[in-house]
Structure formats: C-alpha cells, structure tokens
Amino acid sequence: MVDHGGSLGRARALFPHAPQPFVDLSTGINPHSYPFFELPATALSRLPEAVRVRDLAGGAASAYGAPSAANVVAAPGTQILLPRVASLVSPGKALVLGPTYAEHQRAAAIAGHVVTEVDDFDALAGADLAIVVNPNNPDGRIVERKKLLALAEKLRARGGLLVIDEAFMDVGPFGESLAGDVEQGGIVVLRSFGKFFGLAGLRLGFALADALTVERLEAQFGPWAVAGPALEYGIRALADSGWQAEMRRRLASDAARLDTLFGRFGVAVADGTTLYRYIRQSDAAALFSALGERGILLRHFSGRPHVLRAGLPGGDEEWQRLESALADWAQQRDDDA
C-alpha cells in the first residue's frame, strides 16, 4: 500500500511525544463538513432501493455537469473504482501525468498495465491508458480542457482511454472539467464526494462516462454497491447548491488566511487548491518534523523531501495551535542560524 495522509496511527508512531489531539492538516478533506442530519431508519434497516440510486446518479449528473444520470455510476468511494476503470482497456502501456496521487499507478498495475509516470503531457498520446489528475494533487496544476479533449480524441482513435481524476474539481475551475464531454467515449471522469463535503468516511464517489461504459462498471458492482446512509447524504448534499456556493467562498477565505500565516514565518506557498496548499522549500523536512513534534501534522512525500502539502485548520483552536507551532519553529530556526 502507498503511504497517504490522514493516518493518525502513523502520526503517533512518528511523533510519540507530540501533544494530542493532532491538528491533522495532512489531507485535502474539507474540515467544515456538510451538516449532519437525521437519517430515515430505512437507510440502515433496509437494502438500498434502486430508485434512490437513480436519484443519486441524477443529482451527481446535475451537480457535476454530466449529460444525464445514465452517464454516472456511483461507488463506495473513488478508490474502489480505480482498478476497475483501468481494466476497461486491455493491459498495455499506462502513463500517468505526475508527480501526482500514487494510487493511480498501483491501480493500473493491478489491472495488468505496464505503468510509467511522466512529466510531459504530450507523452500521454502514446498511452493505451492515460491518467491525469485535474486539479492535480498535490500541487494544484490545471490542464486545460481543450488539451485534454485533443488527447482523448487521439487515444479514442486507437481504442485507448483517458481517465481524468477530478477529485478536487469542486474547488477548481469548472470550465476545465470534462464531465460534460464523457458521452463522446474514451473518457472516464472520476469525482470524489467526501473531500469537498468533508465526509470522507462515508465512502462515496462517482465515475462519469458514456452510457455503455457506465453499464459495464455497474455490472461489476452489482446491486446495493452504495450504502443507504451514503445515498441519503449524497442526494441531499449534491442538491444543496446554496451550501456549496457558500462553502467555496469560505474555503477561498481560509486558504488566503493560511497563505498569509505561513508567509509571516517565511514559508512560501507555491500553489495548490483552496482545500490544500502546496509548499516547496529547502527546509521542508525540518518544518514537517518541527510541527509534528508540536502536534501539527502536514503531508510530506518520501520521494520529494523539499515538498509539503497543508490542509486547512478546522477552527479557532487549530488556527492558534498552528500559529504557535510556526512561531516556535521560526524562533528555533533563527536561533540556530
């Protein structure tokens, strides 16, 4: 398994003397979750009804801009979709535009592909399976829709597949999404529910594709793939455009506040999205360790020691703890200089 953010067990092992609870900034999950509500008892006591699955697919199509509910398959998280989507084409050459979320390489290998990460977008044209995370995790890089559509056309002409992971497009530039283009074929768009809505434990995600591909994926899952509580939360939250608009404003404000706070202590934010900020500096490893010892967990990357990713604090106490930890680190850095 690939190492990921969000593991408090791993954090305790790394920083056994850190004050707890940890301020976990190692994920890109919204700390301001969609409001909890009382579920109907049948969401737990009965098997999910097919009509609710259709309602969820329709809500996802509307929220994400897919042509129709027939272009949406719901799943218990996008993670479980990755190897199934990679298996839509026969084993061949898979190219992943990186550096990015490592699970795509693992999933493509599970599906039998020979996988390579490339940093040149044009190289993707030589793939049987091309994978692009857009906006990218962890740096927030955006690939323009017109470039993606041109790539999809090249791949489609020889039976290839373009997979676009839009896990963070809820806070990205909507105009660059390929959700509305999936009926052309040869394109699968992945959307995560839990990140933007702050309900990662619910395990809900979607693949958007042409109707025939959706049928192929649904056949692999069979009935009742999505649990009743996930159906109810998904249906309500995806239809709540007012909450979504207000949350996007709040996240933009929080991200700007975080940039300012880091900047006060000489930490320059290079890019990212409004759900996570991307930091690149020479003493990133020292900053990760210093904050970890103070109970502040950032995301580090073993192969990129000069890179960190920071999620958003969830409340006043977390903001204060982060500020205090940064001040302590900066003072120690200055004393050692």
N, C-alpha and C positions, 0 to 999 in steps of 0.2 A: 504493500500500500504506500501511496505517496503521502508525505507529511503535509498537513494542512493547518491553517489557523483554527482557532476556536477550541483547542483541546486544553481544558483546564487541568486535566491529569498530567499532561506533559509539562504544563507550566509549573505545576507544583514540584515536579521532579527536577526541572531546571533551576528553579528558584525556591528551594525549600524553606528559606527563612524570610521570604517576602511577606509583607502584611497582606492579610486577606479580608474580604474577598478581593480577587484580582479585578482591576479595571481592564476588561478584555477588549482591546482595540485591534485584535489580530484578525478579525473577519470584516467582510463588507456587508454585514447584515444590519439593517436599519435598527437602531436602538429604540426607536419610537414605534412600537408595533401597532398594527391595526387593532382597534378596541375589541376586547373580548366581549362576547355576548352569550346569552343562554342558548344552548343548542336544544333543538327538539329531541326528546327522548329517543325517537326513532332513529336518529343519526347514529346512536350507539347500539340500540337493541335490535335493529333490522338490517338486513343486507341492503346496500345502496340500490336505489331504484334507477332503472335505465333513464327515466325522464329527467332525473336530477343530473345525471352525467351529461345529457344533451343540453340541459340548461347551463351547466358549467362550460361546455365547449362553446356555446353561443356567447356567453359572457366573455370568454377569453378571446374569441374572434373579434368581438366589438372593441374590447379594451386594447388589443394588440394590433388591430388593423388587418387581420386575415380576411380573405374573401368571404368565408362563411364558416359555420360550425363544422361542416364536412371537411374542412382543412385543419382541424385541430384534434389531436389525441392528447388526453390527459393521463398523467402517470404519477406514481408516488415519488416525485422528485425527478429533476432532470438527470441526476446521476445514473439512475437505472436505465435511462434512455440511451446513454452514450454508446455502449457496445451494440445495442440493437440498431441504432441509426447507422453506425459504422458497418453493420452487416448487410445493409441494403444494397451494397455493391460487392461483387466477388473480391476475394482477397487479392490485393495488388499493392500499389505504392500509395501510401498515405503521407501527405505533407501537412504539417501544422505550422501556421504562421506564429512565430514566437519572438521573444520569450513570452510564455503565457501559462494558463492553467494547465497543470501537468496531467490531469486526469484524461485529457483527450488522447494523449499519446498511449496511455495504458489501455484505454478502451478500444482504440483502433488496433492495437496489438492483440488484444483478446479476440477481436473479430478476424484475425488472421493476416492483417496487413503488415507490410514492412514499413515502419514509421520513421520519419525524419522530421525534426524541427528545422525550419528555415527562417531566415530573417528578411528574405527578398520576396515581396508579394508576387512579382512576375513569375517566380519559380513555381508557384502553385499551379500554373497552367499545365504542368507536366504530371499532375497527380491523377490517380484514379479516384481518390478521396481527398478533398482539400478542406481544411478546417480553419476557420477564422473566428476569433473571439472579438466581438464588436459591441460596445466599447471593450477594449482589452483589459484583462486582469493580469498584472497589477498596475499598469502604467496609464490606463485610460485612453490609449491610442484609438483613433477612429479611422476606419477605412470607408471611403465614400461609396455610397450605394451604386453609382454608375460604374465604378471599377469592379464591384462585386458582381453586378449583373453581366458585365462583359466576361468576367471569369466564368460565371455559371454557364453562359452560352457556349464557351469553348469546351467546358467539361461535358455538358449535356450532349454535344455533337458526337462524342465518342463513348457515351454511356457512363460518364463519371458523375460524381456527386459533390456538391458544395454544401458544407454544413456551417451555418453561422450561429454561434452561441451568443445570444443577445440577453444574457442573464442580467446585465445591468442597463439595458436599453430603457427601462422605466425612468432612469435619470439621465439618459443620453439624448442625442439629437434625433428626434423621432423620424425626421426626414431621411435619415440614413438606414432605417430599418428595411429589411427585405420581407417583412411579414406579408405585405400586400402583393408580393410577386411570386408566392410559392406555387400557384396553380400552373405556372409555366413548366414546372417539372424540373428535376435535377437540383432542387434546393430544399434543404430542411433547415428551419429556423427553430432554435431552442429558446424557450423562455422560462425563467425561474419565477415562482410566486413568492417564495419565502424571504428572499433578500430585501426587496423593496417594501413588502408588507411586514417585515420584521417577524415572520412566523416560520422560521427555518425548520423547527421541529415538527411542523405539520406535515412536511414532506409532500409537496405538490409542485408539479412542473408540467410543461407542455412542449410537444413538438408540432410545428406548423409545417404543412407540406401539401402537395397535390392530393386530391381525394383518394386516389388509388394507393398512394404510399401510406396515407393515414389508415386505410383499411388493413394493409399489411402489418403495420405496427400494432393496431388494435387486436389483430388476430393473435399476436404473440402474448399479449397480456391476458386475454380472455375477460370474463365478466368480473365485476367488483374490484377492479385494479386500484381504484381510489377510495379511501375510507370515507365513511359518512361525515365525520367532522370536517375533513378536508374539503369535501364537496360543499358543505354549508358555508364555510369561511370563504372559499373561493368564489362562490356565486355572489355572496354579499359584497365582498371587498372589491372585486373586479367591476361591479356596477356602481361603486361609490366614487364617482368622478370628483365630487367636491373634496372628499378626504385626500384623494390622490393629488389634486392640484395644490391644496394647502401643504401637504407633506413635501412636495417638490420645492416649494418656497422655503419651508423650514430647513430642509437638508442643505439647500444652497447657502442659507444664512449660517448654518452650523459649520459647513465646510470652509467658508470665508473666515469664520472665527477661529477655526483650527489652524488655518494657514497663518493668521496673524499671531496666534500664540506660539507656534513653532518658530516663526520669524523673530520674535522677541529674544529667543535664546540661540539664534544663529543656525537654526535648522531650516534649510530652504526646501520648500515643497516644489517638486518639479512638474507634477501633473496629477492625473487621477480622475475620479468622478466625484460627485457630491456624496457618495456613500463611502469612499475611501480616498486617501491622499497618498501620493507616491513620492517617496523621499530618496534622493540619491546623493550620498556624500561619503567622504573617505573614512570617517569615524562612525559609520552606521553600526558596525558590530559593537563598538563600545557603548553607543547610545542604547541599543537594544538591551544589552546586559545591565546597564545602569538603571534603566527604567524598570526592567524586570525585577531587579532586586528591591525596587520600591513598590512592587505590586502593579505595575503598568505593563501590560502585555501588547507588544507590537507584533507584526508579521515580518519575519526575516526569511531569507531564501538561501539555502545552503550553497548553491552554486553561484550566487551573486552577493558577495559579502558587503558590497557598498550600497545595497538597496534595502529599503524598508517600506512597508505599507502600513498606514494607520487608519483605522476606522474612527467613527465619531463617538465621543463620550455621550452617555445617555442622560445625564442630569447634572445639577449643580455640584454635587459632591464629587462626581467623577471628573468634572472640569477642574475643580480645585485640587484634587489629588494629582492630576496630570501637570498642572501648573507648578505645584510644589516640587514634584519629581524633576521636572525640567530645570527648575531653578537650582536644585541641589546638584544636578549633573553639570550644569553650566559653571557653578561655583567650583566644583571639583576640577573641571577641565581647566579653568583659569588658574587655579592653584598649582596644577601640575605643569602649566606652560612655562 
